[in-house]
Amino acid sequence: MPASMSRKANCWDNAPMESFWGTLKTELVHHRRFASREQARQEITEYIEIFYNRQRKQARLGYLSTASFRQQYYTQQMTA
């Protein structure tokens, strides 16, 4: 993930990532105790790849999952 390169006091480029980290912590991390770093890495990866990207509905995407929104976007681009 690239580091933020904005100027001092310009936080808008970090807002989407800050929102994501807050969601991840609220929905997964704070409700779990992981036995090892490897278990944490595996469960967080599964959360992102399977639940967050493919199943979790996003209000800002018209209540579609990220994967569904992306698929719909590219389908529209190909037909335009």
C-alpha positions in Angstrom: 0.0 0.0 0.0 1.5 3.3 -1.0 2.1 5.9 1.8 0.2 9.1 1.8 2.0 11.9 0.1 -0.3 14.9 0.9 0.9 18.1 2.4 0.7 18.8 6.1 -2.9 19.4 7.3 -4.4 17.8 4.2 -6.0 14.7 5.5 -8.6 14.0 2.8 -6.5 11.4 0.9 -6.3 9.3 4.1 -10.0 9.3 4.9 -10.9 6.2 2.9 -8.2 4.1 4.5 -8.9 5.4 8.0 -12.5 4.4 7.4 -11.5 1.0 6.2 -9.2 0.4 9.2 -11.9 1.5 11.6 -14.4 -0.9 10.0 -11.9 -3.8 10.1 -11.2 -3.2 13.7 -14.8 -2.8 14.7 -16.1 -5.8 12.7 -13.3 -8.3 13.3 -10.2 -7.4 15.3 -11.8 -6.1 18.6 -14.0 -9.1 18.8 -11.3 -11.7 18.5 -8.2 -13.0 20.3 -5.8 -14.5 17.9 -3.6 -17.4 19.0 -0.7 -16.3 16.7 0.3 -13.6 14.2 -0.2 -16.2 11.4 -3.8 -16.8 12.5 -4.5 -13.1 12.7 -2.9 -12.6 9.2 -5.1 -15.4 7.8 -8.3 -14.3 9.3 -7.8 -10.6 8.3 -7.0 -11.7 4.8 -10.1 -13.8 4.6 -12.2 -10.9 6.0 -10.9 -8.6 3.3 -10.9 -10.9 0.3 -14.0 -12.9 1.0 -16.3 -10.8 3.2 -15.4 -7.1 2.7 -14.8 -7.2 -1.0 -17.4 -9.8 -2.1 -20.2 -9.8 0.4 -20.3 -6.6 2.6 -22.7 -4.1 1.1 -21.4 -0.5 0.9 -23.8 2.4 1.2 -21.6 4.7 -0.9 -21.7 2.1 -3.7 -25.5 1.9 -3.9 -25.7 -1.0 -1.5 -23.6 -3.3 -3.7 -20.5 -5.2 -2.6 -17.2 -3.9 -3.9 -16.9 -6.8 -6.3 -20.4 -6.3 -7.6 -19.9 -2.6 -8.1 -16.6 -3.2 -9.9 -18.2 -5.8 -12.2 -21.2 -3.5 -12.9 -18.8 -0.6 -13.7 -16.7 -2.6 -16.2 -19.8 -4.1 -17.8 -21.1 -0.6 -18.4 -17.8 0.6 -19.8 -17.7 -2.3 -22.3 -21.3 -1.6 -23.5 -20.8 2.2 -23.8 
